């Protein structure tokens, strides 16, 4: 069975991550607190996939890739059965702290919580959590669906298992 992935944040980076995971054959749930952003995500992802397909950068039919991405407006429902969450929220510590508090309340105990942040260390927004050992930064080089390079940066409290599982998923 494929790893169930969730992407939190349907902006440019969140949509790009959704494409990355879906191209790898994984089921993806995409969530955003902004209903309008989420409502437009499917159309924007479809357009990106069409562009990639026309350029010869995606062999699989765009519709097949898009079919693996579900836009889910309810955070709790988006997290059901998810093993890995890629957070793509604003570069703001307070916003990330609140987001991670919400995520921790609705994910399973072994779910990895990874941030796409480019400049905030994980300990700044995960230190208050009950389980910070499952949190880290997984920052992509942009655009992630073209450049297969991800900086994986654990905090002092991130477990070795979390790093290993994240690295295995990124290689996949």
Steps between C-alpha positions, in 0.01 A plus 500: 500500500626848413586749770210742557635854480340833588614842385393793715495820301373519141720788388774465240728277711216288637366436151851413381544249785160348416625446145825343626324250725225419248757444222668250733169309508400608850149604603506864610254705701540872452367735770500876538336723760408735214198343326551708183865393474400136537213535251743627234772246575369217283474719192846649558656157555332370184643792301850438639476130416386582145797736460739233629346239270522726191865571582571126519583517870213272607434174315190399692170653398432812709148379584642183660735703719226748589270212599736419789453849650194566716424854613356474852362811675479338847834468680398201714368310197809591298720338766317166538750219442778737392856383565679814380396866500682761293417842645527795261371788706627857537854573619380615841593329827173580680291378207704178478473442877121526481489282190712227661282508812197439278678229302620315808140488626370324187778271374597152614787451745753387236412763238800704388449876493740667256526867413599652167641803681810651347623691801346393830651212698247238606563545873357854481154377403492145643660533844161547668356176358447177691683307224765724342705190420291444188558850360766634266559725201484354149575803283482453123705661229250674275315390308492166682336316210801583278794498741515183711689650792368541853687633802401285799583682824405340831490687830678384815184312600426334163529123523729295277192304387333823381809597299535151350132477404511848346814420302344175373188689389708768327699235313174337393 
